[in-house]
């Protein structure tokens, strides 16, 4: 009997030792998993931060993709800026990223997504032997169109040299008497075979400050508080083909050519900033000290074929929407191809679906002039419907107003988001909106 008890005690001790050994092995394994999970967490955090930082760099530089001037960026240079930011943030968070770890999925002409893959290894110890376990984490950030960019403005001027009601022509604000005078002058120009366009009008001091900050050259941009545009009397007009007509014909309509070095700048009435010497303007244009004769003002962006200027300008004036908006849409929709047809059945330069074309009285979508007019009519309606928020109006143009309302914003459709993002980029490059205010940056994977 004593032998049996002794055997059972020995077996229990052996069993207990086995259980302890198994627990120690489990603890070692768990510690190894913990080390691996810690490394994975560190790499994931680095990937997330690198992707977000790269997307912020893309947001800030996006309008420069569409700028044909010296500050413009190629797609390769744009991607290089974002990639460099991602690599720097990865290093700051203890993870070494390589150039090929940062990619731009989607193959878009103007990329709006960036993907970061963080690779590495974690040294884990199971028992006495350390093991190297590969670690991989990825993150994708999206430059998504926001809904707060507004084309249009307040009913009254404030924050400048004019405090009073504003009227709008082609989406640009001015005093009502200036708008009425412009209407008369534009009608006279049409009778002479020219279509005038407005490229700039009233700007508050805050708007002028942003413009000056972007280009702090007083020969090109007036410092805040000094621009005549703050008085709501000044118009920058186009196209260049009309400069001669304006110089010869603007005065009877009350417009005075302000500066010899700016053939596009006309003000209504005497210079409101210089009441003491209005006669110098009545004698003709005035040369301010240090005027830059080499300056070339940009009108419609360089991607717009000149033959479409008149159609865009006439439609923009008729439906009171900015020319830049119509031009950017046409570029994104068809590349200015009047005979474009999509697989979904959209036709023409503005890519109207048959039902929408009928709704807006567009008998022939392949007629570019009629299509641009219908496009401006539709965008005017959509901007009004969505409170002037250009991103929502663009999303509605692409996906339908019902989709925008159902989703309470830009629908989560890849095509629609890419469409809106591209046009906001074009508008930012044209100076029609402030690029940064139009974007949201977020992780999407």
Secondary structure by P-SEA (a helix, b strand, c coil): caaaaaaaaaaaaaaaaaaaaaaaaaaaaaaaaaaaaaaaaaaaaaaaaaaaaaaaaaaaacccccccccccccaaaaaaaaaaaaaaaaaaacccccccccccccccccccbbbbbbbbbbbbbcccbbbbbbbbbbbbbbbcccccccccccccccccccbbbbbbcccccccaaaaaaaaaaaaaaaaacbbbbbccccccaaaaaaaaaacccccccccccccccccccccccccccaaaaaaaccccccccccccccccccccccccccccccccccccccccccccccbbbbcccccccccaaaaaaaaaaaacccaaaaaaaaaacccccccccccccccccccccaaaaaaacccccccaaaaaaaaaaaaaaaaaaacccaaaaaaaaaccaaaaaaaccccccaaaaaaaaaaaaaaaaaccccccccbbbbbcc
